[in-house]
């Protein structure tokens, strides 16, 4: 029985709730995999999504498919997941693909780019647009099967000791930002520093960086970033809807039965929804606590935002001229963004503007 027949007979909700039929699971051999992560254990959202995924796989197989989860540094470093999965050191990993823009900027398109898609748009492009097809075609070059496994939603603009009041204030500022967005920051005159989550607090405390961003109130509070910088900026224009990936070694994936492949896919989809729900639920309360504790919010100035948008657009054009994979995938994403933004402007954005101004 193939995956489509399983879903047709039981429905996605049924699979997620109860798993496939006992006879199907019973026919499978015991399997044990290892899963590495780019994130530290204290982040029960970004690292925790690996546990959510592995638990769901175990539940849907009656404990016959066990995936142990390992934080950054336990097996490989935070930014070593791509190589580990590609080479078969581990069977799978949870990561943000834009960390690997140094190998190829196309990796960022599967995660997020400055002024890209928001969380709902990213999910729509991946599942209903051409996103998954295009990104999986790209990842196959690295012996990896890719699945969406979470999204943080739009992020904050990071922690600062000194407020950015105009574009001129960016010059020379050492800013910790993740992966690909740093290319735009550098075009604005700043200095980008790419550090894993577990090293941000120390770098900000010691002055190795002048400012740093991570995700948003809930995770930033857990990392203690508010203790070493008093100003909290918004919006995080470089990360409007970052997708978190599950990367699976192609040989390990293709060795699975069709039923177990379906379980991997649906467990990742469950974890994808679970992560965004957690962020949307936990961020508001965390933001209230931060502000009550003395954190001061400020909005990035318009001239900086305008310049960042201009530089990002120029960068994407340059990459399209030199990188065929970027050109093909970015063109598809860009067209999807254009049509989606037209729709969101009339619906989501219009309603949000009114409701947020109403201050209920």
Secondary structure, 3 states (H helix, E strand, C coil): CCHHHHHHHHCHHHHHHHCCCHHHHHCCCCEEEEEEECCCCCCCCCCHHHHHHHHHHHHHCCCCEEEEEECCCCCCCHHHHHHHHHHCCCCEEEECHHHHCCCCCHHHHCCCCCCCCCHHHHHHHHHCCCHHHHHHHHHHHHCEEEEEEEECCCCCCCEECCCCCCHHHHCCCEEECCCCHHHHHHHCCCEEECCCHHHHHHHHHHCCCCEECCCCHHHHHHHCHHHCCCEEEECCCCCCCCEEEEEEEHHHHHCCCHHHHHHHHHHHHHHHHHHHHHHHHHHHHHHHHHHHCCCEEEECCHHHHHHHHHHHHHHHHHHHHHCHHHHHHHHHHHHHHHHHHHHHHHCHHHHHHHHHHHCC
